[in-house]
Amino acid sequence: MHIVVPIKLAPDLVEDLEIDAGGAALDRTFLRLIINEFDDHAIEQAFLLKERGGGQVTIVAPDLEGADDVLYTAAAKGADRLIKLIGDFSAGVNCHALARTLAKVIGDLHPDLVLTGVQAHDDLDGAVGPLLAEHLGMPYLGYVAGLTVSDGKCMARKEYPGGLVAEMDVALPAVFGIQAAEKPPRYVVTSLITQAMKSATIEEIETGEFDSGGAAAVERMSRLEATTHAEMIEGSTDQVADKLVAVLRERGLLAPRG
């Protein structure tokens, strides 16, 4: 079984994000990119399937800052093949463009299974998974929290509010959007990553002309501005309790005393 996991690099939300001078995009001068959290779960799910049933895991990433680190980390965890897409990604990449580019490469790999993160925190007008499935002509199922493969089909586990769980059979090949792997993404020590940098090979594939059409146009970005602030209530416990009751009554959240 051949499992392909295309990954997306997203801004690290721990860093202080800045808007560029044009006002319609992030300033990428010092922007730090990391693997999308859900894509990390997709990679882990691929390894779990490989460990249970054998096969090959291929990781595909666009040529952005941090891509090599992500690919070598995947190799240290057990990835069999690493592919980096070479193209003009300097201005970032929207989901539509990335899906079209990935489809050209992944179609030639003839995968049995394609796993993507269900979404990314910088997705604006759709996720890569369903767009990629459309270009590949494969079925798509998203928000998956577990997979079992047997007899040319995949049983996907989806969790719903209220503790409900659905199990759905999907014929392969197919694309799945992973919300959570069956186990947390495994940790790999730095020494193994360093070893992978010396032994693993990252294949480079030219993407050709990069078509960024089809995505929503961003006209303006701005920081959220605080309009009100929290009121701190001081005093003894009884005084604070009385003040809270008075505020709730004032706003109609408590019935007046009879």
C-alpha positions, 0 to 999 in steps of 0.5 A: 500500500502506498500512502501519500501525505501532502503537508502544508506549512503555516505561520507559527502562532507563537510568533508575533505576526506583522502585516506588510506595508501593502496591508493585505498580507503578512510580512514574510520577512521574519515569518516563521513557518511550521508544519500544520498541526493537523498535517502532523496528525496525518503523518502519524496516521500514515505511520500507524497504517504502515506499521499495521499492514506494511507499505510505503509512506511518501511525504510531499511538501512545497519549497518553503522555509522549514520544509527540509526540517519537516521532511527530515523529521518525517524521515527520522520517524519512518517515512520512505520517500521525501519530495519537495515541490520546487516553484515560486512560493515566495508570496505564500500559497493558497489552498486552490493553487497548492491543491492543483500543484499537488495533484500533478505530482501525486497523480503520478505517484499512483497512491492507494491512500492520500492523507491530509490535515483536515484544515489549517489555521490560515485556510481562507476559502477551503481546505486542501483535502477536498480540493485535491480529491476533486483534481485527482478524481478520488472520493474524500472524507474529512474530520477523520479520527481513525482508519483501518484498511482491508480488502481494497477499502478503508473504514474511517472513524468520525466523531460527532458531538454528544459522543456519537461515532460513525464508521464509514467504508470508502473504496480506495484510492481515496483522500482523507482529511485527518482531524486526529490520529489514533495516537498523538504524533510521535516524538523523535529525538534530535540525534535521529533527525541529524542522522536522517539529514545525512542518510535520507534524500529529498527529491526535488520536483519542478512544479512548472507554472504556478497558477494561483487563481481561484482563491478569494482575494484579500483586500485588507488585513488588520489587527483586532482592536479591543473595544471594551475591557474587563471590569475588575471587582474589588472588595471582600467576598461578600462585596464582590458577590453582591456586585456580581448579583447587581450586574446580572440583575441589571443586564436581565440575567437574574430575576428581580427579588420578589 
